[in-house]
């Protein structure tokens, strides 16, 4: 290293460097280092085997990425020669470094309400367009916009306004007309074989025997009741009670058209015989118990359904009662519906019961129709 002669004499004289001398020394050292690096050459030692293959594989494996921040920015290629040279590598190969550039993606068009409505409507003739029009009643000529009355707060249950008094005669005529129409329908329904009964017995032929036994008992009950009613009508004592004298404390005397009373000795004997005959056959006051079974017996349900079908065929009232402990289910038929509170058990009527009528359709003296078990 060469030392400036002036600086050396000043250092010896003073023993320290001035600021100007320090800056001059640092500038000179930087220039000397740059000149030495330009003339520097690195030589790669000769290697064999895996080390040579590994180093040769890493050569040229670097990739330079450039992402422009603006749309149109051109990066000029630098053709300056590197200051550090590697022995055994060509200068052209070192300059050919692959580069990847990413172009800025153009912004999408902004979503608008008009475009959304077009997507909701769909194209003309498409199913989406048809649904959209049906939801808004566009093609309905009877569609009306809601009025102010539609927004009024009103109860949802049906309301019945009071009928004026002067309309009472018209109201009575209306219900009389309904009664006449219902009586016509009941006459047509009498002695008609139920379609469901015919269908079910068609597939269950063994049930015809059960149907025959139940129907014969009901036919005998109807015949005896008709005979008793004809006898009472002949004597003029249709309203005479069939109950015993001990059941009531008050004594009521019924006098017939021909002057005969129901409490005469002969009438008492005749009524007693009738009551005994009716009680022996589970009959009482125009009603008869036809079938009795346990509540849990599923097979008895079909028998009760047969009883209800027979009663509808002959125009009788029918109902079922649950009584006793253990619970039993009894099926009854009668000429009059049971009075409310007359039974201690739970009374239930079948869906097709004739219990809504006040009078039975069969009248005393009428001829009984053909047996039901013969027609199915």
C-alpha positions as CSV (number, residue, x, y, z in Angstrom):
1,X,0.0,0.0,0.0
2,X,1.4,3.4,-1.0
3,X,1.1,6.3,1.4
4,X,1.0,9.9,0.3
5,X,4.2,11.7,1.3
6,X,2.4,14.8,2.5
7,X,0.0,12.9,4.7
8,X,2.9,10.9,6.3
9,X,4.8,14.0,7.3
10,X,1.7,15.6,8.8
11,X,0.9,12.5,10.7
12,X,4.4,12.4,12.2
13,X,4.3,16.0,13.0
14,X,0.8,16.2,14.5
15,X,0.2,12.5,15.5
16,X,-3.6,12.6,14.4
17,X,-5.6,12.9,11.1
18,X,-7.8,15.8,10.1
19,X,-11.4,15.3,8.8
20,X,-10.2,16.1,5.3
21,X,-7.6,13.4,5.5
22,X,-10.1,10.8,6.8
23,X,-12.5,11.4,3.9
24,X,-9.7,11.2,1.4
25,X,-8.6,7.9,2.8
26,X,-12.2,6.3,2.7
27,X,-12.7,7.5,-0.9
28,X,-9.4,6.0,-2.0
29,X,-10.2,2.7,-0.3
30,X,-13.6,2.4,-2.1
31,X,-12.0,3.0,-5.5
32,X,-9.3,0.4,-4.8
33,X,-11.9,-2.2,-3.7
34,X,-14.1,-1.6,-6.8
35,X,-11.0,-2.0,-9.1
36,X,-10.0,-5.2,-7.4
37,X,-13.5,-6.8,-7.7
38,X,-13.7,-6.0,-11.4
39,X,-10.6,-8.0,-12.0
40,X,-11.7,-10.9,-9.7
41,X,-12.1,-14.4,-11.2
42,X,-13.7,-17.3,-9.3
43,X,-12.6,-20.8,-10.5
44,X,-14.8,-23.8,-9.8
45,X,-12.8,-26.8,-8.5
46,X,-12.9,-29.9,-10.6
47,X,-15.3,-32.4,-8.9
48,X,-16.6,-35.7,-9.9
49,X,-19.6,-37.8,-8.9
50,X,-22.7,-36.4,-7.1
51,X,-21.3,-33.0,-6.2
52,X,-20.7,-32.1,-9.8
53,X,-24.2,-33.2,-10.9
54,X,-25.8,-31.3,-8.0
55,X,-23.9,-28.0,-8.7
56,X,-24.6,-28.3,-12.4
57,X,-28.3,-28.9,-11.7
58,X,-28.6,-25.7,-9.6
59,X,-27.0,-23.6,-12.3
60,X,-29.6,-21.4,-14.0
61,X,-32.4,-22.5,-11.7
62,X,-33.3,-19.0,-10.5
63,X,-36.4,-17.3,-11.8
64,X,-36.9,-13.5,-11.7
65,X,-40.5,-12.3,-11.2
66,X,-41.6,-8.9,-12.2
67,X,-45.1,-7.7,-11.3
68,X,-45.9,-4.3,-12.9
69,X,-47.9,-1.9,-10.7
70,X,-49.3,0.0,-13.7
71,X,-51.0,-1.2,-16.8
72,X,-48.4,-0.1,-19.4
73,X,-45.0,-0.2,-17.8
74,X,-42.2,-1.6,-19.8
75,X,-39.1,-2.8,-18.0
76,X,-36.0,-2.4,-20.2
77,X,-33.7,-5.4,-20.3
78,X,-30.4,-4.7,-18.6
79,X,-27.5,-5.8,-20.8
80,X,-24.8,-4.8,-18.5
81,X,-22.2,-7.5,-17.9
82,X,-21.9,-8.8,-14.4
83,X,-19.1,-7.8,-12.3
84,X,-18.5,-11.3,-10.9
85,X,-17.6,-13.9,-13.5
86,X,-17.8,-17.7,-13.0
87,X,-15.2,-19.8,-14.7
88,X,-16.6,-22.5,-16.9
89,X,-19.9,-20.7,-17.6
90,X,-20.6,-18.8,-20.8
91,X,-21.7,-15.2,-20.5
92,X,-24.7,-15.7,-22.8
93,X,-26.1,-18.5,-20.6
94,X,-25.8,-16.4,-17.5
95,X,-27.7,-13.6,-19.2
96,X,-30.6,-15.8,-20.3
97,X,-32.6,-15.9,-17.0
98,X,-36.3,-16.8,-17.4
99,X,-38.7,-14.1,-16.3
100,X,-42.5,-14.2,-15.7
101,X,-44.7,-11.1,-15.8
102,X,-48.3,-10.8,-14.6
103,X,-50.6,-8.5,-16.4
104,X,-53.1,-6.6,-14.4
105,X,-56.6,-8.0,-14.8
106,X,-59.3,-5.7,-16.1
107,X,-62.1,-4.7,-13.7
108,X,-65.4,-6.4,-14.1
109,X,-68.5,-4.4,-15.0
110,X,-70.5,-3.3,-12.0
111,X,-73.6,-5.4,-11.1
112,X,-76.7,-3.3,-11.6
113,X,-80.4,-3.7,-10.5
114,X,-81.5,-3.8,-14.1
115,X,-79.3,-6.9,-14.7
116,X,-80.7,-8.6,-11.6
117,X,-84.3,-8.0,-12.6
118,X,-83.6,-9.4,-16.0
119,X,-82.2,-12.5,-14.4
120,X,-85.2,-12.9,-12.2
121,X,-87.7,-12.5,-15.0
122,X,-85.9,-14.8,-17.4
123,X,-86.3,-14.9,-21.2
124,X,-89.6,-14.6,-23.0
125,X,-91.4,-18.0,-23.1
126,X,-89.2,-19.6,-20.5
127,X,-90.6,-21.3,-17.4
128,X,-88.9,-18.8,-15.2
129,X,-90.8,-16.0,-17.0
130,X,-94.1,-17.9,-16.6
131,X,-93.5,-18.4,-12.9
132,X,-92.6,-14.8,-12.5
133,X,-95.8,-13.7,-14.3
134,X,-98.0,-16.2,-12.3
135,X,-96.6,-14.9,-9.0
136,X,-97.6,-11.4,-9.9
137,X,-101.0,-12.3,-11.6
138,X,-100.0,-10.4,-14.8
139,X,-102.0,-12.6,-17.2
140,X,-105.0,-13.0,-15.0
141,X,-108.0,-10.9,-16.2
142,X,-109.8,-11.3,-12.9
143,X,-107.0,-10.0,-10.7
144,X,-107.9,-6.9,-8.8
145,X,-105.5,-4.8,-6.7
146,X,-106.3,-4.8,-2.9
147,X,-108.5,-2.0,-1.7
148,X,-108.4,-0.2,1.6
149,X,-111.1,-2.5,3.0
150,X,-108.9,-5.5,2.6
151,X,-106.5,-4.1,5.2
152,X,-109.2,-3.6,7.9
153,X,-108.7,-5.6,11.1
154,X,-111.5,-8.1,11.3
155,X,-112.1,-11.4,13.1
156,X,-111.2,-14.6,11.3
157,X,-114.1,-16.7,12.7
158,X,-117.5,-16.7,10.8
159,X,-119.9,-14.1,12.0
160,X,-123.7,-14.5,12.0
161,X,-125.7,-11.4,12.1
162,X,-129.0,-11.4,14.0
163,X,-132.0,-12.2,11.8
164,X,-134.7,-9.5,11.9
165,X,-138.0,-10.6,13.5
166,X,-140.1,-10.0,10.4
167,X,-138.0,-12.7,8.6
168,X,-139.0,-15.4,11.1
169,X,-141.9,-16.8,8.9
170,X,-139.6,-17.1,6.0
171,X,-137.1,-18.9,8.2
172,X,-139.7,-21.4,9.3
173,X,-140.7,-22.1,5.7
174,X,-137.1,-22.6,4.7
175,X,-136.6,-25.2,7.4
176,X,-139.8,-26.9,6.6
177,X,-138.6,-27.3,3.0
178,X,-135.4,-28.8,4.3
179,X,-137.3,-31.3,6.4
180,X,-139.4,-32.4,3.4
181,X,-136.2,-32.9,1.3
182,X,-134.5,-34.9,4.1
183,X,-137.6,-37.1,4.4
184,X,-137.5,-37.9,0.7
185,X,-133.9,-38.9,1.0
186,X,-134.6,-41.1,4.0
187,X,-137.4,-42.9,2.2
188,X,-135.0,-43.6,-0.7
189,X,-132.3,-44.9,1.6
190,X,-134.6,-47.4,3.4
191,X,-134.4,-51.0,2.3
192,X,-131.3,-50.2,0.2
193,X,-128.3,-52.6,0.5
194,X,-125.2,-50.7,1.5
195,X,-122.5,-50.9,-1.1
196,X,-119.8,-51.3,1.4
197,X,-121.6,-54.3,3.0
198,X,-121.9,-55.9,-0.4
199,X,-118.2,-55.4,-1.1
200,X,-116.9,-56.7,2.2
201,X,-119.1,-59.8,2.3
202,X,-118.1,-60.6,-1.3
203,X,-114.5,-61.2,-0.1
204,X,-115.6,-62.7,3.3
205,X,-118.2,-65.3,2.5
206,X,-118.0,-66.9,5.9
207,X,-119.5,-63.8,7.5
208,X,-122.9,-64.5,5.9
209,X,-123.7,-66.9,8.7
210,X,-123.0,-64.2,11.3
211,X,-125.1,-61.7,9.3
212,X,-128.0,-64.2,9.1
213,X,-128.0,-64.8,12.9
214,X,-128.0,-61.1,13.7
215,X,-130.6,-60.2,11.1
216,X,-133.1,-62.9,12.2
217,X,-133.0,-61.6,15.8
218,X,-133.6,-58.0,14.6
219,X,-136.5,-59.1,12.3
220,X,-138.2,-60.9,15.2
221,X,-137.8,-57.8,17.3
222,X,-139.4,-55.7,14.6
223,X,-142.3,-58.1,14.2
224,X,-143.1,-58.3,17.9
225,X,-142.9,-54.5,18.2
226,X,-145.3,-54.1,15.2
227,X,-147.8,-56.5,16.7
228,X,-147.7,-54.7,20.1
229,X,-148.2,-51.3,18.4
230,X,-151.1,-52.6,16.3
231,X,-152.7,-54.0,19.5
232,X,-152.3,-50.7,21.4
233,X,-153.6,-48.7,18.4
234,X,-156.6,-51.0,18.2
235,X,-157.4,-50.4,21.9
236,X,-156.5,-46.7,21.7
237,X,-153.7,-47.0,24.2
238,X,-150.7,-46.1,22.1
239,X,-149.4,-43.7,24.8
240,X,-149.7,-46.2,27.6
241,X,-146.3,-46.8,29.4
242,X,-144.9,-50.3,29.5
243,X,-143.0,-49.8,32.8
244,X,-144.2,-51.3,36.1
245,X,-146.2,-49.4,38.7
246,X,-143.4,-49.4,41.2
247,X,-141.1,-47.2,39.1
248,X,-143.2,-44.1,39.6
249,X,-144.8,-42.6,42.7
250,X,-147.4,-40.7,40.7
251,X,-150.3,-42.6,39.3
252,X,-151.4,-41.7,35.7
253,X,-154.5,-43.2,34.3
254,X,-154.7,-43.6,30.5
255,X,-158.2,-44.0,29.0
256,X,-158.6,-45.4,25.5
257,X,-161.1,-44.3,22.8
258,X,-163.5,-47.1,23.8
259,X,-163.4,-46.2,27.5
260,X,-161.0,-48.9,28.5
261,X,-158.1,-48.0,30.9
262,X,-154.6,-49.5,30.8
263,X,-154.7,-50.2,34.6
264,X,-157.6,-52.6,34.3
265,X,-156.9,-56.2,35.4
266,X,-157.0,-57.6,31.9
267,X,-154.7,-54.9,30.6
268,X,-152.3,-55.3,33.5
269,X,-151.9,-59.0,32.8
270,X,-151.4,-58.4,29.1
271,X,-148.8,-55.7,29.6
272,X,-147.0,-57.9,32.2
273,X,-146.8,-60.7,29.6
274,X,-145.4,-58.3,27.0
275,X,-142.8,-56.9,29.4
276,X,-141.7,-60.5,30.4
277,X,-141.4,-61.5,26.7
278,X,-139.4,-58.4,25.9
279,X,-137.0,-58.7,28.8
280,X,-136.3,-62.3,28.0
281,X,-135.1,-61.2,24.6
282,X,-133.0,-58.2,25.9
283,X,-135.7,-55.8,24.7
284,X,-136.9,-52.7,26.5
285,X,-139.1,-49.8,25.5
286,X,-138.6,-50.3,21.8
287,X,-134.9,-51.1,21.8
288,X,-132.9,-54.3,21.8
289,X,-129.4,-55.3,22.6
290,X,-128.1,-57.3,19.7
291,X,-124.4,-57.9,20.4
292,X,-122.2,-57.8,23.5
293,X,-118.5,-58.2,23.6
294,X,-115.3,-57.0,25.4
295,X,-113.9,-53.6,24.5
296,X,-110.5,-55.1,23.6
297,X,-112.0,-57.7,21.2
298,X,-111.1,-56.6,17.7
299,X,-113.2,-59.3,16.0
300,X,-116.3,-57.9,17.7
301,X,-115.9,-54.6,15.8
302,X,-116.9,-56.3,12.6
303,X,-120.0,-57.7,14.3
304,X,-121.0,-54.3,15.6
305,X,-120.5,-52.9,12.1
306,X,-122.9,-55.6,10.7
307,X,-125.5,-54.5,13.4
308,X,-125.3,-50.9,12.2
309,X,-125.6,-52.0,8.6
310,X,-128.7,-54.1,9.3
311,X,-130.3,-51.2,11.3
312,X,-129.7,-48.8,8.4
313,X,-131.3,-51.3,6.0
314,X,-134.5,-51.6,8.1
315,X,-134.6,-47.9,9.0
316,X,-133.8,-48.3,12.7
317,X,-131.7,-46.3,15.1
318,X,-128.5,-47.8,16.3
319,X,-125.8,-47.0,18.9
320,X,-123.2,-48.6,21.1
321,X,-122.6,-48.3,24.8
322,X,-119.5,-49.0,26.9
323,X,-120.5,-50.3,30.4
324,X,-119.3,-52.5,33.2
325,X,-116.0,-53.5,34.8
326,X,-114.3,-55.1,32.9
327,X,-115.5,-52.8,30.1
328,X,-118.0,-54.3,27.7
329,X,-119.3,-53.0,24.4
330,X,-123.0,-53.4,23.7
331,X,-124.6,-52.7,20.3
332,X,-128.3,-51.6,20.4
333,X,-131.0,-51.1,17.8
334,X,-134.3,-49.3,18.5
335,X,-137.2,-47.4,17.0
336,X,-136.3,-44.2,18.9
337,X,-132.9,-42.7,19.7
338,X,-131.7,-43.0,23.4
339,X,-132.6,-40.0,25.5
340,X,-129.7,-38.0,26.8
341,X,-128.7,-39.1,30.3
342,X,-130.8,-42.3,30.2
343,X,-127.7,-44.5,30.0
344,X,-124.9,-44.7,32.6
345,X,-122.3,-45.7,30.0
346,X,-120.6,-43.9,27.1
347,X,-122.9,-43.7,24.1
348,X,-121.5,-43.5,20.6
349,X,-123.3,-43.4,17.3
350,X,-121.8,-44.8,14.0
351,X,-121.0,-42.3,11.3
352,X,-123.9,-43.5,9.1
353,X,-126.3,-43.7,12.0
354,X,-129.9,-42.7,11.6
355,X,-130.0,-41.2,15.1
356,X,-130.5,-37.7,13.8
357,X,-134.1,-38.6,12.8
358,X,-136.9,-38.1,15.3
359,X,-138.9,-41.0,14.1
360,X,-138.0,-44.4,12.7
361,X,-138.6,-45.0,9.0
362,X,-140.4,-48.3,9.6
363,X,-144.0,-48.0,10.7
364,X,-146.3,-50.6,12.4
365,X,-148.2,-52.8,9.9
366,X,-145.6,-52.5,7.1
367,X,-144.4,-55.6,5.5
368,X,-140.7,-56.4,6.1
369,X,-138.4,-56.4,3.1
370,X,-136.4,-59.3,1.9
371,X,-133.7,-60.5,4.3
372,X,-130.4,-58.8,3.8
373,X,-128.3,-61.9,4.0
374,X,-130.2,-63.3,0.9
375,X,-129.2,-60.3,-1.3
376,X,-125.5,-60.0,-0.6
